[in-house]
Amino acid sequence: MASAPLPIDYTNKDYASLRQALLELARYRLPEWSDRSPADLGVLLVDMFSYMGDVVLYYQDRIAAESFLHTASERRSVMHLLRLLAYELAPPAPASADLRLTFRPPSGPPLVTIPNGAQFSARGTAGELLFEYLGPTFTVDLSSDQVRVIAGNKRVYDGLPVTQSASGAVEIIGSSTGEPNPSFMLARSPLILDSLVVEVNEGGAGWVKWDRRESLLYHDSGDGRPSLSTPESRHYYVQFDEEDRASVRFGDGVYGRRPPMGVNNLRATYRVGGGAAGNVAAGAINRVRTASLSPLVESVTNLLPAAGGTDHESLADAVRFGPLAFRSGQRAVTLDDYVAQAHRAGGVAKVRARSRGWNVVELYVAPEGDTVRPVPEDLRRRLIAYFEAKRMAGTFVDVLDATFVPVDLSADVVFDRHFHADAVRQAVEAAVKDVLAFANVDFGQAVFLSDIYARIEAVPGVQAVTITRFRRHLTQAEDLDQKLRQASLPPLDQLPEFVRRGLLVDVAPEGRIDVGEFEIAGLGELKVRMQEAAR
């Protein structure tokens, strides 16, 4: 008599485990069936059921995993889960830069008008990128102290703030059927949310501008009191999908008014832009696209890289900051609240908060980009405005620049003669740059010599390495000749080679460079000297 089958292991959900379990069950239920060859019909049926079970159980596991925030892997699932906490994943944010305009010598009235929407362009990794001046129209007097006079009687104006964006014509977004909760997707993306203007043709009243709300159920009115959308409120809200496409959503007649029925009676104007591609290098913004400025401007450039451009909020950041934002109630009270909310504002890569008084909070911000750089004025104003409705009454928010700490490094590398010297050198430089890359460092994070050694020694072709300089940039080396004279020793150039090489090693004490609480380390000067290994 066949023995009873083993207890079912419910963790065995793959094809092989299911097949083995079915064969064990068949051995117990049908002991007369002994043919296990692939040509047997019973074995074929077992294989088919095992395959089907593998597929079904895979989807069951995926469905279960996507139901929890910390195990979900699809962006759509994380978006829906966080919407239960009234948390929307941040869309891409546009980069900002400050421009230098060089004007030709004035031949007429020395007044130049910089219009709102003045366009400039740069050649980036994603092709030509537009940057626009979005402030109020103003006039530059070329005969005043607004400008500097340089060689050739040219005038230079510094500090024109621009944002990576592109305006568009009025777009008909759809027709209202009078049904509740209508939704209309915008044709262009990524949307710059603050630029969106939605109008509804209400018949006799003509085109009427409706107001955007964060939610039709609950909206923060800015004075600390909730604002609800009534059946007569001309309100709408915007949601982004997993591909960063924006949809304009209206109410159901209870929370928010329904748009009246009509054909092509919904329209929108907006600007698009955003993404890490907008963080172009210094000097990349070099073309004037506005016709009224082209004859007057000889050249335009950005002295510093554009910064603040970021892709949509990552799933890791959403899982981290979503619950924090929910716990803070969309208010900034503690320093952790300010950090979490600053990341929500967009364009911020790293931030550290400090309070040196009861009513002042200092935010040290490193904007999105490839390196530490000052916060562009456009991003600074946007952050201050973002916290206006979130800070406590009487509390002031200062947005300050993170301090960049360049680290100088020199290395003597002995490489295997079977490797090409230039290839090894480039790999070593890439390894060092990766250790100190902006994405891999943070505020107050010390730099260790051991990490540098480990990364260089892991490069194929490197047999040995000696770090001869590991210091903060511009740190002066000790006067070795003076030290030697005080010790009654010969000058440095008269010492044996092996002693001289040891004394010339300039490494920070204890093999670490400490970084302040509001400082971020990065690579300064890098020198790599190559030496072929002895045969």
Residue, then its C-alpha position, 0 to 999 in steps of 0.5 A: m500500500a502506498s504511503a500517504p503523500l507529504p504535507i503540501d508546501y505552499t511556498n513551492k509555486d514554480y513549475a518544477s515544484l508543482r510538477q513534483a507535487l502532482l507526481e507525488l499525489a499521483r503515486y499515492r492516488l494511482p499506484e498502478w500508473s507507473d509510466r513516467s516517460p515524456a510520451d505518456l498522456g498522464v505525464l503530458l497532462v501533469d506538465m500542462f497543469s504545472y505550467m498553468g499553475d506556474v502562470v496563475l500563481y505568478y500573477q497571484d504573487r504579483i497582485a499581492a505584492e502590488s497591493f503593498l507599498h514596500t513590495a510594489s514594483e510598478r509605478r502605477s501601483v505605487m501611485h494608486l496606493l499613495r493616493l490613499l494618503a492624498y500623496e501625488l508623485a511629483p512630475p518632472a521639474p524644469a531646470s533653471a539657469d541665470l544668463r549673461l547677455t552681452f549687448r552690442p554698442p547702442s546706436g539708438p535709444p539705450l533701452v532694451t525691453i526683455p519681454n515675458g516669454a523671451q526664449f533662448s536655446a541650448r543644445g543638450t543630450a535630448g536635442e535643442l532645449l528651450f529656456e524662457y524668461l518667465g518674469p514680468t517684462f522689464t527694460v534694461d537701460l544700457s546707459s545705467d548701472q544695470v550693465r557693465v561696459i567692457a571692451g568695444n563699448k559693449r554692455v553686459y547684463d548679468g543674472l537673467p533667470v530662465t527656466q527650461s520650458a516651451s509655451g504652446a498655442v491654445e489647445i482644445i482638450g475636449s467636449s463636455t457631455g455633462e457626465p460626472n467626473p469627466s477627465f481630459m488628457l493634455a496632448r503635450s507633456p511633461l506639464i509645468l503645473d503652475s502654468l496651466v490655465v483651463e477655460v470652459n465655454e459656458g454658453g452665454a457667459g463665454w469662456v470662463k477660467w476655472d480654478r485648479r485645486e489639489s483635490l475637490l474633496y479637500h483643499d488647503s486654502g492657505d490660511g490653515r482652514p480646509s476648503l471644500s468644493t461645492p456643487e457650484s464651484r468652478h474647480y478642477y484638479v490635475q492627475f499624472d499617470e505613470e508616463d507623466r501625462a497630465s489629465v484635467r479632471f472635473g467634479d461630479g456635481v456634488y464636489g465640484r461643478r460639472p462643465p456644461m454640455g458643449v462641443n469643443n468647449l474645454r480649452a487649456t494653455y500651458r507650458v511643458g518642460g522638465g527632466a534631468a536633460g535640462n541640466v545643461a553644462a555651463g555655456a550651453i545656452n548660447r542662442v537667442r530665439t526671440a526676434s526682438l532681442s536678436p539684433l541687440v544681443e551679441s551673445v548669451t551664455n550661462l556661466l554656471p550649469a543649469a540646475g534643478g531639472t529632475d525626472h519624475e519622482s522615483l519609486a524609492d523616494a515616493v515610498r520614503f517621503g510619502p508616509l512622511a508627508f502624510r504624517s506631517g499633514q502637509r505642514a512643515v513643523t519639524l526639521d524632518d518635515y521641511v526636508a520631506q516637503a522640500h523634496r516634494a517641491g521638485g528640483v531639489a537633489k539634497v537638502r539639510a535643514r537647520s534652525r538657529g532660532w525659534n522662528v527661522v529655518e535654514l534650508y541648505v539645498a543642492p539642486e538637481g544636476d551633476t555637481v554641487r552648485p548655487v541654487p538658481e534664483d528661480l528655484r529659490r523663489r519657487l521653494i520659498a513660495y512653496f513653503e508659504a502655505k506650509r510653514m508655521a505662522g511667524t516662521f521664516v524660511d531661508v534657502l541657502d546654498a550647499t558648500f562644495v568641498p573639492v578633494d584633490l587626489s593624486a595617485d601613482v599606479v603600477f599597471d600590468r604590461h599586458f594592459h594598455a596604459d591609457a585604458v587603465r588610466q581612464a578606468v582609474e579616473a572613472a573609478v575615482k570620479d564615481v566614488l565622489a560623484f554627486a549622486n553618491v555623496d551627501f551632506g556631512q559625508a566624510v571621504f575615506l582613503s580606504d574607499i579610494y584604494a579599494r576602487i582603484e585596486a579593483v580596476p583590471g590591470v592595476q597591480a599596485v597603487t600609492i595615493t600621494r595626495f588626499r587633501r581638501h583643495l588648496t590645503q597647503a602642504e607642509d614645508l618639508d625642507q624647514k622641518l628637515r632643517q629643524a631636525s638637523l637632516p639634509p634637504l629633501d633633494q639630498l635624501p634617498e629616493f625611497v625616503r623622499r617618496g615617503l615624505l612627499v605623500d600628502v594624505a589627510p590625517e587618519g586617512r579621512i577628510d571630514v565634511g561639515e554638516f552643510e558641506i558636500a564633498g566632490l572631486g577637485e584636482l585629479k592626477v594619475r601617474m602610470q608606471e609599467a610593472a617590472r618584468 
